[in-house]
Each structure stands twice: as C-alpha cells, then as structure tokens.
Amino acid sequence: MSNIINDEQLYSKCIDKALEVMRLVTKETKPQSENRYMRDNVYRNVIKHQANMYYEFETNESFKHQQKERQIEHEQMVHYLERRRHMQKRIGERDLKLEKVSLLEWGDKIRRKSDGRVFTYMGRDDSGDKNYAHVNEMATPVYLPDFEKVEEED
C-alpha cells in the first residue's frame, strides 16, 4: 500500500515538474497553467506525456546508473578544464615575462636572477625554442626566463 502512495506522490511531483517546464515555455503563471491543465485536453495530454517521461527517469534504475556515470564524467571534465585554464593562465604569465625578455637586442645587458651576475645578450638560440639565447660570457645557451634586462642608468 505504501508503494502505491509513494508512486502517486512521485507521479504528482513529475506532473508539477512538467507544469513548471511548460510555464517556462509559455510564460504562464502557476494559476494560469493549472487552470489550463484542468480545461484543455491537449495541454493536459502534453503535461501527462512529459510527466510519464519524468516518472520513467525517476524509476528506471539503469537510467539512474547512467546518469551517475555521466555526472562523474562531467565532474572529471570540469576538473580537467579548470586545471587547463589554470595552466593556461600560468603559461600566459610566463609568456608575458618572455615578451619583456624578448625585447632584447644584441649587446643588451641581462642579469641572472639567482645570483645577480650580468651577461651580454648575443641573440636567440638556433634550436627554435624562444626560451633560450646566447650570451657572450658563456658557450652554452641560457634559459631566458631566469634573466631580466638591465635598465641603463644615466
């Protein structure tokens, strides 16, 4: 007996949900949609059809399992996108630093951030990686983000 009552309560909630969706579409108020539900057979049939679909969704265990799987996939995708957005922001900040360094010309002085030692910029490295350049004082390319341009003092 309680199963029947629970099913009736669930179906009633499904009808309410269908009416709510219909109100969003038709821009009717709650009293208007309820009145129309009582008078208009076509409207009532559409609402009942929607309510039957909602009821099927609520009572179908396979569907619930699929929904849980999709929700987990959605949460994983959101997490992935947030991580990606965070990494793009970090990469963008690094690129801004590189733009400042890339304004270097042959003979400019650059200072290594770790020890403050000054080097003479000689040009980009041939590897194609814009992060590396040659300095006069070293035989191997240096990593440009570790350096900052020395502003000339008058």
Disulfide bonds with the S-S distance in Angstrom:
none
